[in-house]
Amino acid sequence: MWVNFFNMLTVIIGSFIGLLIKKGIPERISSAVMTGIGLCTLYIGFSGALSGENVLIIIASMILGAICGTFFDIDTKLGKLGGYFEEKLKTKGEKGMIAKGFVSASLLFCVGSMTITGALCAGINGDTKLIFTKSILDLMSSMMLASSLGIGVLLSSVFVLVFQGSITLLAQFISPFLNSGAINEMTCVGSLITLMLGFNLMGISKFKVADYLPAIIFAPIIYNLIQLF
């Protein structure tokens, strides 16, 4: 579990560095950085999406995930949480930026394949190498994101700890249902969600990315049901 606190710490450190250099970065450079981050996010998404083995499982998971996420309006609720922080901090001149930074960073740090696989490995057999590697990458990512999106990225560190830590703690209980095939489908679905986030970061789209998060849960369930029958 300690490695999740370490990951939280790297996001905090990276965010502070990003906030310190934020004022010295011209708008055109900040915009270029966001485009670069968006492209890298797309690359991560495309790479992980190739791990899927059954396209029907992916389609069913995304559809059910979208229905469930939209019904519970997850994206709006996550945005309201960011808006709550924004109201409390009363930051001037950044209307909506804290919420955007919080939501974007939380999703970027939590839906990738390294998060899912790394947290499961840490919880099942104590292997922390993948989460440790992810933590270093998150240090760099949070630095760049905070320099463009502001303090909302720093606040996402709490979400990282809760989300990633929950997977680690539950790993022992759900491990019987998570063979390599199920994990591959989860990774694929998570990577597709990462792709949507990448398009959002580049300003190409305005997907309600968080509404698709339940798809990550549906993927192993559907996989195991198919194996059962």
C-alpha positions as CSV (number, residue, x, y, z in Angstrom):
1,M,0.0,0.0,0.0
2,W,2.9,2.3,0.7
3,V,3.7,2.6,-3.0
4,N,0.3,4.3,-3.6
5,F,1.2,7.0,-1.1
6,F,4.5,7.3,-2.9
7,N,2.5,7.8,-6.2
8,M,0.4,10.4,-4.4
9,L,3.6,12.2,-3.3
10,T,5.1,12.3,-6.8
11,V,1.9,13.9,-8.1
12,I,2.0,16.5,-5.4
13,I,5.7,17.3,-6.0
14,G,5.3,17.4,-9.8
15,S,2.2,19.7,-9.4
16,F,4.0,22.1,-7.1
17,I,6.9,22.4,-9.6
18,G,4.4,22.9,-12.4
19,L,2.6,25.6,-10.4
20,L,5.9,27.4,-9.6
21,I,6.9,27.6,-13.3
22,K,3.3,28.3,-14.5
23,K,3.5,32.1,-14.4
24,G,6.7,32.2,-16.4
25,I,5.2,30.3,-19.3
26,P,3.6,32.2,-22.2
27,E,0.2,31.2,-23.3
28,R,1.4,29.9,-26.7
29,I,3.9,27.6,-25.1
30,S,1.3,26.4,-22.6
31,S,-1.0,25.6,-25.4
32,A,1.7,23.7,-27.3
33,V,2.5,21.7,-24.1
34,M,-1.1,20.7,-23.8
35,T,-1.2,19.5,-27.4
36,G,2.0,17.5,-26.7
37,I,0.5,15.9,-23.6
38,G,-2.7,15.1,-25.5
39,L,-0.6,13.4,-28.2
40,C,1.3,11.4,-25.7
41,T,-2.0,10.4,-24.0
42,L,-3.3,9.2,-27.4
43,Y,-0.2,7.1,-27.9
44,I,-0.6,5.5,-24.5
45,G,-4.3,4.8,-25.3
46,F,-3.5,3.3,-28.8
47,S,-0.8,1.1,-27.3
48,G,-3.0,-0.3,-24.6
49,A,-6.0,-0.7,-26.8
50,L,-4.2,-3.4,-28.8
51,S,-4.2,-5.7,-25.8
52,G,-7.8,-6.7,-26.2
53,E,-8.6,-10.2,-27.5
54,N,-12.3,-10.2,-28.0
55,V,-13.9,-7.2,-29.7
56,L,-17.4,-8.2,-28.6
57,I,-16.4,-8.0,-25.0
58,I,-14.9,-4.5,-25.6
59,I,-18.1,-3.3,-27.4
60,A,-20.4,-4.7,-24.7
61,S,-18.3,-3.3,-21.9
62,M,-18.2,0.2,-23.4
63,I,-21.9,0.2,-24.1
64,L,-22.9,-1.0,-20.6
65,G,-20.3,1.3,-19.0
66,A,-21.7,4.3,-20.9
67,I,-25.2,3.4,-19.9
68,C,-24.3,3.0,-16.3
69,G,-22.0,6.0,-16.1
70,T,-24.5,8.2,-17.9
71,F,-27.3,7.0,-15.6
72,F,-25.3,7.9,-12.5
73,D,-23.9,11.0,-14.2
74,I,-20.4,10.2,-13.0
75,D,-18.7,12.9,-15.2
76,T,-20.9,15.7,-13.9
77,K,-20.4,14.6,-10.3
78,L,-16.7,14.4,-10.7
79,G,-16.8,17.9,-12.3
80,K,-18.9,19.2,-9.4
81,L,-16.3,17.8,-6.9
82,G,-13.7,19.9,-8.8
83,G,-16.0,22.8,-8.8
84,Y,-16.4,22.5,-5.0
85,F,-12.6,22.8,-4.6
86,E,-12.7,25.8,-7.0
87,E,-15.3,27.5,-4.9
88,K,-13.4,26.8,-1.7
89,L,-10.1,28.1,-3.1
90,K,-11.8,31.1,-4.8
91,T,-9.1,31.3,-7.4
92,K,-9.4,34.4,-9.5
93,G,-9.0,34.4,-13.3
94,E,-9.3,30.6,-13.6
95,K,-13.0,30.0,-13.8
96,G,-13.5,26.3,-14.6
97,M,-9.8,25.5,-14.7
98,I,-9.5,23.9,-11.3
99,A,-12.4,21.5,-12.1
100,K,-10.9,20.8,-15.6
101,G,-7.4,20.2,-14.1
102,F,-8.8,17.9,-11.4
103,V,-10.9,15.8,-13.7
104,S,-8.4,15.6,-16.5
105,A,-5.4,14.7,-14.2
106,S,-7.5,12.2,-12.1
107,L,-8.5,10.3,-15.3
108,L,-5.0,10.5,-16.8
109,F,-3.4,9.1,-13.7
110,C,-6.1,6.4,-13.0
111,V,-7.5,4.7,-16.1
112,G,-4.3,3.6,-17.8
113,S,-3.1,0.0,-18.0
114,M,-0.2,0.7,-15.6
115,T,-2.7,1.7,-12.9
116,I,-4.8,-1.4,-13.2
117,T,-2.1,-3.9,-13.7
118,G,0.3,-2.3,-11.3
119,A,-2.2,-1.9,-8.5
120,L,-3.3,-5.6,-8.9
121,C,0.3,-6.8,-8.8
122,A,1.0,-4.8,-5.7
123,G,-2.1,-6.2,-4.0
124,I,-1.7,-9.8,-5.1
125,N,2.0,-10.6,-4.8
126,G,3.5,-7.3,-3.4
127,D,5.2,-6.5,-6.7
128,T,5.5,-2.7,-6.7
129,K,7.8,-2.2,-9.7
130,L,5.1,-1.1,-12.1
131,I,3.4,1.4,-9.8
132,F,6.8,2.7,-8.9
133,T,7.6,3.3,-12.6
134,K,4.1,4.9,-13.0
135,S,4.8,7.2,-10.1
136,I,7.9,8.6,-11.8
137,L,5.9,9.1,-15.1
138,D,3.2,10.8,-13.1
139,L,5.8,13.1,-11.6
140,M,6.6,14.4,-15.0
141,S,3.0,14.4,-16.3
142,S,1.7,16.3,-13.2
143,M,4.5,18.9,-13.7
144,M,3.4,19.6,-17.3
145,L,-0.3,19.4,-16.6
146,A,-0.1,21.8,-13.6
147,S,1.9,24.3,-15.6
148,S,-1.1,24.5,-18.0
149,L,-4.2,23.6,-16.0
150,G,-3.2,24.8,-12.5
151,I,-3.9,23.7,-9.0
152,G,-6.6,21.2,-9.9
153,V,-3.9,18.8,-10.9
154,L,-2.5,18.9,-7.4
155,L,-5.9,18.1,-6.0
156,S,-6.1,14.9,-8.1
157,S,-3.4,13.4,-6.0
158,V,-6.1,12.4,-3.4
159,F,-8.2,10.7,-6.1
160,V,-5.1,8.8,-7.2
161,L,-4.6,7.5,-3.7
162,V,-8.2,6.5,-3.2
163,F,-8.8,4.9,-6.6
164,Q,-5.4,3.1,-6.9
165,G,-5.3,2.2,-3.3
166,S,-8.8,0.6,-3.5
167,I,-7.7,-1.6,-6.3
168,T,-4.7,-2.7,-4.3
169,L,-6.7,-3.5,-1.2
170,L,-9.4,-5.4,-3.1
171,A,-6.9,-7.3,-5.3
172,Q,-6.7,-10.3,-3.0
173,F,-10.5,-10.7,-3.1
174,I,-10.9,-10.3,-6.9
175,S,-7.8,-12.0,-8.1
176,P,-9.6,-15.4,-8.7
177,F,-11.6,-13.6,-11.4
178,L,-8.7,-11.8,-13.0
179,N,-6.6,-14.1,-15.1
180,S,-4.5,-12.7,-17.9
181,G,-7.4,-12.6,-20.4
182,A,-9.6,-10.6,-18.1
183,I,-6.8,-8.2,-17.3
184,N,-6.2,-7.7,-21.1
185,E,-9.8,-6.8,-21.7
186,M,-9.7,-4.4,-18.7
187,T,-6.5,-2.8,-20.1
188,C,-8.1,-2.4,-23.5
189,V,-11.2,-0.7,-22.2
190,G,-9.1,1.5,-19.9
191,S,-7.0,2.5,-22.9
192,L,-10.0,3.4,-25.0
193,I,-11.1,5.7,-22.2
194,T,-7.5,7.1,-22.2
195,L,-7.9,7.8,-26.0
196,M,-11.0,9.9,-25.3
197,L,-9.2,11.9,-22.7
198,G,-6.3,12.5,-25.2
199,F,-8.8,14.0,-27.7
200,N,-10.2,16.2,-24.9
201,L,-6.8,17.4,-23.9
202,M,-6.0,18.4,-27.4
203,G,-9.3,20.4,-27.6
204,I,-10.6,18.1,-30.5
205,S,-13.6,16.8,-28.5
206,K,-15.6,17.2,-25.3
207,F,-16.3,13.6,-24.3
208,K,-17.7,13.0,-20.9
209,V,-14.9,10.6,-20.2
210,A,-15.7,9.7,-16.6
211,D,-19.1,8.3,-17.7
212,Y,-17.3,5.4,-19.3
213,L,-15.3,4.4,-16.2
214,P,-17.8,1.6,-15.3
215,A,-16.7,-0.2,-18.5
216,I,-13.5,-1.1,-16.8
217,I,-15.5,-3.1,-14.2
218,F,-17.8,-4.7,-16.9
219,A,-14.9,-6.0,-19.0
220,P,-13.7,-8.8,-16.6
221,I,-17.3,-9.6,-15.6
222,I,-18.3,-10.2,-19.2
223,Y,-15.1,-12.1,-19.9
224,N,-15.7,-14.5,-17.0
225,L,-19.3,-15.0,-18.0
226,I,-18.3,-16.0,-21.5
227,Q,-15.7,-18.4,-20.1
228,L,-18.3,-19.9,-17.8
229,F,-20.8,-20.6,-20.5
